[in-house]
Amino acid sequence: MILSTLLSDLAVKEVIGATDVDILSIAFDSRQVTAGTLFVAQPGTVVDGHNFIDKAIEQGAAAVVCERTDTITRQGATIIVVENASYALGLIASAWNGYPSRHLTLVGVTGTNGKTTIATLLYKMVRAMGHHAGLFSTVVNYIDDTPVEATHTTPDALELNGLLRRMVEAGCTYAFMEVSSHAIAQHRIAGLDFDGALFTNLTRDHIDFHKTFDNYRDTKKQLFDNLKKDAFAITNKDDKNGLVMTQNCRAAVRTYSTRTLADYKARILEEGFDGMLLEVNGQEVFVRLVGRFNVSNLLCIYGAAVSLGFEPQEVLRVLSTLSAVNGRFEAIHSPKGWTAIVDYAHTPDAVENVLTTINEIRKPDSKVITVVGCGGNRDKGKRPMMASIAAKNSTRLILTSDNPRDEEPADILKDMAAGLTQDELRTTLIIEDRETAIKTACMLAQKDDVILIAGKGHEDYQIIRGVKHHFDDHEIVRANL
């Protein structure tokens, strides 16, 4: 593709050299540059791509997109200076792949909790209705019925647009995407044509990256600020930030709520560990998901499907057939009569939501045993909060490792324990090895008890001292049934 074509959507500050050169590939990692590559130099949090421009030119880069030229000493490539190289990469990636998002009905889901459930069930719903669809999720990506490994909640701009193009080529007409705050802040979704955006909720998360909660909130809000007029936005009226998200939104705004007047409303009529009987906008439906937080998720799904033009009765019918997403309030029943719940809850709010649901459903004399840890190299401020919430909502608490990454597991557990009172500490077990912690919970559980194993959900690995090991909470539970 000719360079000038790729630059047509960019606000270019300066061009040094010819723009009629043929581009054979695009890269933002200098190690992937070959002859004819357009190299995009992004300033990163750890590595600055501008320091590798000379290397890229030496390896045959035909052109370079960058924010400054002070690191360039070599000649031989066209230099394009822009205000924001990461934003430019999104536009270039979209053009390179033939603007695939324009050929799909693309819906983005953002918020702290619930993104995976909502995006995945919407994907499953439209496919159950006979349509071809794609999915971007934390668990796995799908091009219609073909799974593609997910390495990030939202892929980088090049991978993202490449997958969107493959969805178009596979005949998909819909695509549902989890949109993380990192992806918005790093402009991975720049240039995408969203037809709808959904907001779940907002609680403390990723403060290590965003520094403040306000920054985190405002980053999420950008997805709604950038919607076109003929798109739709659906927001959670039960969350205090729900209406903040849509303050500057040009799209048609609709709301959902379990507590107040809204376009889409629901209440629980009956509830058990295997599902709920709900009333949704005056219609009764039994669903295979559990918990008040999932009532909100289901309302968001219902609202999105109706906004996409699907008939409400058909939406409810299909909703009744869908099962929980892997690692999201996933119940495993023991022959001994106790139940284990495997859940991805890894924020204070998510842990509280899951435990509140368990306490609402469990029998009056049954115990709740919670196994929980916190990830390393992440927001340390939430560690004592998560431990405190888990202790106050459980009969017995076991603190253990999650993904320590490069931190010492004992240091993370110490941070968590700091959130407990002396009385809570006396009834808390601290077991660093996660497998031993889960086994211990299974041994302690008696008939009708409930074990919550929180934090990892669908993940099948642990990263300990920087080394990745296979580890699956489901496997450990089933081995101890």
Sequence and secondary structure as in RCSB ss.txt:
>XXXX:A:sequence
MILSTLLSDLAVKEVIGATDVDILSIAFDSRQVTAGTLFVAQPGTVVDGHNFIDKAIEQGAAAVVCERTDTITRQ
GATIIVVENASYALGLIASAWNGYPSRHLTLVGVTGTNGKTTIATLLYKMVRAMGHHAGLFSTVVNYIDDTPVEA
THTTPDALELNGLLRRMVEAGCTYAFMEVSSHAIAQHRIAGLDFDGALFTNLTRDHIDFHKTFDNYRDTKKQLFD
NLKKDAFAITNKDDKNGLVMTQNCRAAVRTYSTRTLADYKARILEEGFDGMLLEVNGQEVFVRLVGRFNVSNLLC
IYGAAVSLGFEPQEVLRVLSTLSAVNGRFEAIHSPKGWTAIVDYAHTPDAVENVLTTINEIRKPDSKVITVVGCG
GNRDKGKRPMMASIAAKNSTRLILTSDNPRDEEPADILKDMAAGLTQDELRTTLIIEDRETAIKTACMLAQKDDV
ILIAGKGHEDYQIIRGVKHHFDDHEIVRANL
>XXXX:A:secstr
 BHHHHTTTS EEEEES S  B  EEESSGGG  TTEEEE  B SS BGGGGHHHHHHTT SEEEES  TT    
SSEEEEES HHHHHHHHHHHHTT GGGGSEEEEEESSSSHHHHHHHHHHHHHHTT  EEEE SSEEEETTEEEE 
SSSS  HHHHHHHHHHHHHTT  EEEEE  HHHHHTTTTTT   SEEEE    S  HHHHSSHHHHHHHHHHHHH
T  TTSEEEEETTSTTHHHHTTT  SEEEEEESSS  SEEEEEEEEETTEEEEEETTEEEEES  SHHHHHHHHH
HHHHHHHTT  HHHHHHHHTT    TTSSEEEE TTS EEEEE   SHHHHHHHHHHHHHHS TT  EEEEE   
TTS TTHHHHHHHHHHHT SEEEE  S  BTS HHHHHHHHHTTS HHHHHTEEE SSHHHHHHHHHHH  TT E
EEEES TT  EEEETTEEEE  HHHHHHHT 
